[in-house]
Amino acid sequence: MNKVAIMTDTVNYMSEEIADKYNITIIPTYVIINGESHPENQLDLVKFYENMPKWKEEDKLPTTSSPSPDDFVRAYRKLSKDYESIVYIGYSKHLGMTVQSALLAKKLVKDELAKTKIEVLDSMSWGGAQMMITLEIARAANAGSDRKEVLKLANDMITKVNLIILSDNLYYLAKGGRIHKARPWADSKISNTAILKLDASTEGKHTPIARCRTKGETLDTLFNLVRSQHVGSRLHVAINHADALAEAEQLKEKALSQFQCEEVFISNIGPLVTIHTGLGTRVFSWWGED
């Protein structure tokens, strides 16, 4: 029997190729459109992006839903047939109820799956940061690490990853109630780009860092922040975007020109988070090797 199964949710936005390569189980979150619930990874993302302006204008943005405890129970049962233990790493509990659902499901199968150790961890992040945590522990699990070793690595990675959001419009975060300490900026009439941080250093809550009036100022502020934390380290970088591929590619080029990058990932922000951040959002996540 294999040692450790790795699970995460769709909000990490890793590619199917990576998930398949490292045997990562993905639990879908849901988007409700016109009263019908859809797993977010089964929606046509291009059409979804195209519909966002219309939904906003009509004040009819889709709503979102976390996986149910039953979703996790089914996944736990399936994985317990082949693995001694299961480690699930979810997006920040301050952004949704997915971690809570995973914990409730763990209680529900406590007796039924008594021989299977189930661990539920809050990444205190989402998107690329959550993806890179998941990827590192999946690599370790695939290499033969046991549950304790995987957990130690996961907790270490949670404190290492950084996530920065570049947002030109905080309307969506404010509307969804996930604005946290950046609420005053959402109410401001000043037109600029807000730089927010969300990771273990902010306890998984959106925290304002700076506001910039130009793209150049925004990029300088972002990369000065990265540079201030990592001098000479090899970086692992993930870039997410909501229909802003050109800007994401620019972030990648600038990162490669200024830092030693071991790997750089680019992926779209899926429907669930786009509803709460809006089109054009860019996210830059990274961690540095010791």
N, C-alpha and C positions, 0 to 999 in steps of 0.2 A: 504493500500500500504506500502511495506517495505521502510525503510528510505534510506540506502546507499548501492549501488552496488560497489564492489571492482573489479578492472581490473588490469591486469599486462600483460607482454609478456613472451614468452617462454624462454628468456635469463635469467630469474630468476632461472630456472631449479628446481622448486619445483616438488614434486611428484603429480601424478594425484589424489592420495588418499587425500593429503592435500588440493588440489584445490577443490575437490568435498566436502570434509568435511566442508569447510568454504565458499562455494558458490563463489569461485573466478573465474572470467572469464579470460581466457588466450588467448591473441592475438598471433598468430604464426608469427615468422620471417621466412625468406626464404633462401634457399640454391639453387644455380643454378649449375647443373651438366650437362655437355654436352648440354648446351642451354635450359635445362628443369628446371623449377622452382618447388621446393618442400617445403612445410611447414616443418621446421626443426624437429618438433616433430613427423612427420610421416615417417622419414627416419629410416632404420635399423642401429642403432648406432654401433653395433659390426662390420658390414660390412664397415661402414663409417671409423671407426678406422683402419680397415685392409687396406683400400685403400689409406690412407693418405701418407704412405711412397712412394708408386708408383706415386701418383699425384705430390708429391714434386720433385721426381727424374726427372719426365717428365716436370716439371715446368708448370703443368696444374692443379693447385689447384682450386677447385670450388670457385665461387664468392658468394657473399651474398647480400641480399636485405631486407630492412626494410618493415614492413607492409605498405600498401598504405593507404591514407586517406579514400578510400572507405571501406577498412577493418574495420576501426574504425567507420565510419558512420553506417555500418550494425550493429555493436555491440552496439553503442549508441541507435539506434532505438529499438533493441530488449530489452535492459535493461530498457529503459524508460517506457515500458509497465508495469513494476512491481516495479520500484523504483523511489523515489522522486529525488535522486541525484546519480551521478556516480563519483567515484574517480579512476583515472588511474595513476599508478606509473610505470614509464618506466626506462630503463637502461640509463646510462649516455649519454647525447647528444653529447659528444665528441667521442663516439664510433659508432654512427650511427644516422639515421634520424627518428627513431621511435617516439620520443617525439614531433618532429616537425610535423610528420604526424598526431599525435593525436590532436595537437593544430589546425592544418588546418581543420581537420574533425569537431572539435568543432565549428569553424566559419561557416562551411557549413550547420550545423544543428541548428544554433542559433535561427532562426525563427521557423523552423519546430518543434523543441523540446523546445520551450520557457519555458515550465513549468518544465523542468528537468535541474537541476544545474549540470554542468559538470566541473570537476576539473582535470587538467593535471599536474602531478608532475614529476620532474626529480629526481631519487633516487641518482644521482651522483655516482652510483655503478653499479654492475651487479651480477649475480650468487647468492650465499648464502646471501650476504648483502642485495640485492634487495628483495630476498625471505623473509628474516626475517622482513624487513619493512612491506612488503605486508601482511605477516602473522599476525603481531601485529594489524594492522589497520582492517584486516578482522575479527579478534577476537572481536575487539571493536564494529565493525558494527553489527556483529551477536548478540552481547549482548545488542544492542539497542542504541548505540551512534549515535548522529545526525551528519550532515555534518561538522559543525564547530568543534565538538569534534574529529572527525576522522582526519580532516585536521591538527588540533593542534598536535595530536599524530604523524601523519605522518611526519610533519616537525621536531618534536623532534627526532623521530627515524632516520631520514636522517642524523642528526648531531651526533647521537650516534654510528651508525654502523661503523665498521672498516673492510677493505678488504685488504688482503695481498696476492700477487701472488708470487709463487715460480716457477721460470722458468729456465730450463737448456739450453734453446736455444731461443734467442730473434729474430731469423730469421723471424718468422712468424709475429710478431708484427711490425717489421721494414718493411716487404714487404707490409703489409696492411696499412701502414702509421699511425698506432695508437700507436707509440712508445713514442711520446711526449718527456719528458725530459730525457728519458733513451736512446736516440739515440746513444750517444758515447759508451755505453756499448754494443749495438748491433754490432758496428763496431770493437769492441775489439777482439783480437785473444786469449785472456785469457779464459781458460776453467774453468767455475765455475757455481754456481747457483746464479741467480740474484733475489733479493728480491725487489718487487715493491709494492707501495701502490696506491690504487685508491678508493677514497671515498670523502665525503664532505670536509675533511681536505686538499685534493689535487685538489679540484674543479672538481672532476670527471675525472682527467687526470692521466695517468700512470706516477708515480714519483719514481725514484730510491731511495732505502733505504740503501742497502748493497749488497756486493758480497761475497760469501762464497765458500771455496775450498772443504769442506767436508760436508757430510750429517749431522754429529754431530754439526758442526759449524752453519749450516743452521738452524737446529731445535733450538739450543741455542739462536741464534739471534732472531728468530721469537718469542719464548716464553718469552724472556727477554723484548721484545717490548710489548707483551700483559701484562706482569707483571708490567711494568713501568706505565701503564695507569690504571690498576685495582688492587687495594689492598683490598682483602676481599670481593669483589663484586661477586655476583652470575652471571655467564656468560651464554649467549646463543650463541651457536657456530654452524656454517655451514661450511662444507668442501666439495669442489667440486674437481673433478679430471678428467683428460682426459686419460682414460685407465691406471690409476695408483692406483688401489684399495688398494694394499698392503701399499703403502705410505700413502694413505688417512686413512686407519685403524690405522697406526702408529701415525699419527697426532691426531686421536681421543683418542687413549690410553694415549698418553703423556698429552693431555689436561685434561683428566679425572683424571690423577694422580697428576697434579699440581694445578688444579683450582676447585672451586666449580661450576659445570656445571648444570644448570637447564635443558638444553636439548642440544643434539648434533645431527645434521643432516649430512648425507653423500649422495651426488648425483653426477652423471656424468656431465661433461661439454658437452653440446650438440654440434651438427655439426657446427652451426654458429660460436661459439666462438672458437672451436677447430681449425677451419681454420685460425684464427687470433692469436692463442697462441701455437699451436702444441701439439703433443702427450706428455704425461708425466707431463703436467702442473698441479700443485696443488694450490688450493686457500683456504685460511683460513680466514673466516669472523667471527666477533663476536661483541657483545655489552654487556655492563655490567649494571645490575640493580643498581639504585641509593641507 
